[in-house]
């Protein structure tokens, strides 16, 4: 998706002063982070929030505190699933009902601690041949999808070198419903400064970007 939401960042858009430094400045931010952790992997909730966040109008996205975007995203998901009602959100001190959602069981604090102590990288126990090897030169496909993509816009169409093959990982891009992309190796691709920024790039600068196999092609 092309917009100010680009995961790789864009020229001229700096992190707001209030969001610099320590991430959790205020109590509502700490509560929001805890809520995100407690509902991670809940049946019916989207695995990530990027699709909704990237639908926010640019003027709102750029002026909202970082965690406010996730709070708004989760609020919409909770309402859509029937986990809460608008009346309950508008009157948090009023009566609450237990949602009748099959498969929904809130995690306990003990379960959350165990979850946080687990090591999770997104790597899948799948064997699939790799299209590229370390040292191969590749070019990033110059695609501009309508949905969420993990490809920063500034690397599209540029050449890089495979630095590392991380094996098959969970694919994070939006795909058309029913589309099967198959097992996707995840690579670290290294780009030089001049390749990405032209004369502004220092010859000794290197940028490392994680990209899936489907994002790459061999140079013509």
N, C-alpha and C positions, 0 to 999 in steps of 0.2 A: 504494500500500500504506500502511495506517495503522499506525504503530508508532514506536518511539523512533528508527528508522533514517531518519526523514523528512529528505530532502535540504535542506529549508529551515531545519531546526533547530526546536527546541521550547523553550518556557519551562522554565527550571530545569535544563537539561542543558548544563553548561559543558564546554569542552575540558579534559581532564585536564591537570594541571600538567606532567607529563612530555612531553606533546605540544605544549606551547606554545613559541613562538619558532621556532628553526631546526628544519626538519622532520626531518632525518636525524641523530638523536642518536647512534645506535650502529651498529657495523659491520654487524650483521644487517639493519638497516633499509636501509642503502646497498646491500647485496647483493640484498635483496628488490626494491628499486626498479630496480636494474639488470636483474634477472630479468624484471620486468614489461615493461620496455622491450624487452628482447631477444626476448620471446615475443609482443609486440603484433602482431596480425594473423596469427598462426600458424594454419594450416589446422586446423579442428576445435575450436580453443579459443574460448570465448565472447569476443565483442568487449569486453565489460565484466564486472565482477565483482559488480555491485550485486545481482543476483538472489540469488546465494548469500549474500552478506553480509547481505541483508535477511531471510534465513531463520534467522540466528543468534538464539538466545534473547536476550531483552533483557538479562538479567544478565551474559551473556558479552559482548555487543556493547558495553555501557557500561563494561566493565572491561578490555577488550583494548586494547593499544596500537594506534594507527591502522594501521600497516603490518602488524600481525599478522593483521588481517582479510583483507588481500590475500594474504598468505602462505598462510593456510589455504584461501582460495578457489582459488588456483593449484595448491596441493598436491592438492586434490580433483580438479581438472581434469586434471592430469598423470596421476593414478592412473586416472581414468576412461578416458583416451585410450590408456593403456599406454605413456606416455613414460617412466615410472619404475615401479618395483615397491615394495611396502611393505618388502620386505627391503632394498632399496637405500637407502631413506630411513632405516630403522632402523640401518643399518650403512654410513654414507657412506664409510668407509675401505675397504670391501670391494670385490669385483669389480663392475663396471658393464657393462651390455649396451647395444649400440646399438639403439634401438627401431626396429622395422620398421613405421613408420607412413607410408603413401603421402602424398607431398606435404610431409613435414616436413623442413625444412632449417634448422638453427639459424643465426641471423644472425651475421656476423663483426663485430668491433668497428668496422671501417671502414664497414660497411653501417649500423650503428647511428648513427654520427656523421652520415652523409649523411641518414638518416631524421630525426634531430633538427634538422638544419638546414633541412629542408623546411617550408614553411608549410602548415598543414592546419587548416581551420576547420570541416569537416563540411558545407560548402556543396556542393550538387549542381549539375551543369550541366544543369538541367531548367527548362524554361519552363512556368509554370503561373500562371493568373490568381490574384491575391491577393484574398481575401475582405474584407480590411480595409485601410484607408489610414491614414497618419499623421494623428492627431487624432481618429480614431473612438473613441467610447466603447464598451467591451466589458464583458462580465461573464464571469468564469471559471466554467466548468461545475462544479457541485457533485457531482462524481463521486468515488467511493471504490473504485478498482480493487483487485483482489486481488494483482496483480503490481506490478512496479516502474513508477513514474511520476515524471516530472520536475516535477510540479506540487506546490509546497509546500502543505501542508494549510491554512495560515493565509490563503492567497489565494482558496481555493475559495469560490464564491458572492459574491465581492466585485467591485466595479466598478473599472475602470481605464481608461487612455487609451493608445492605440497611440502609442508614442514613435518606433519605428523598425521598418522591415521589412527583415529580413536576407536575404530570398530563400528558396529552397527548401533545407532542410537535412535531414541524416540524422535520422530519427525515433528517439528514444531510449527511448520507453516500451515495456513489454512488451505484446504483443498476442496474442490467441488464435491458435494455429497455423492458417494458412490465411486469416486475415483480412488484407484489403488496405486500408490507410488512404489510399493515394494520395499524391501529392506534397504535402508540408506546408511552408507558409511558416512561418518562425520570426520572432517579433516580440518586441521589447522593449515590455513593458507597464508603465506607471507608475501606482503607487497612492499615495494620500495617507496620512499617518499616521493621521488620525481614521477613514478608511475601514477600515483594517485593525485598529486597536487601540482604536477608540472614544475615550473621554475620555483614555486614556493616551497617545494619539498626538498629537504636536505638529502644529499646522496647517501648518507649513513643512516638515515631513519628507516626503520622497519615497522610495519604494522601487521599484527597477527590476527586473523579473523577466522572464527569457526564456521564452516559452511558444509552443507550436506552435498552428497554426490550429485543430486538432481540440479543443483545450482551451477554446476561446473561443466565445462566442455574443453576439448583440446584445441589449442590455437590452430587457426586455419593455415 
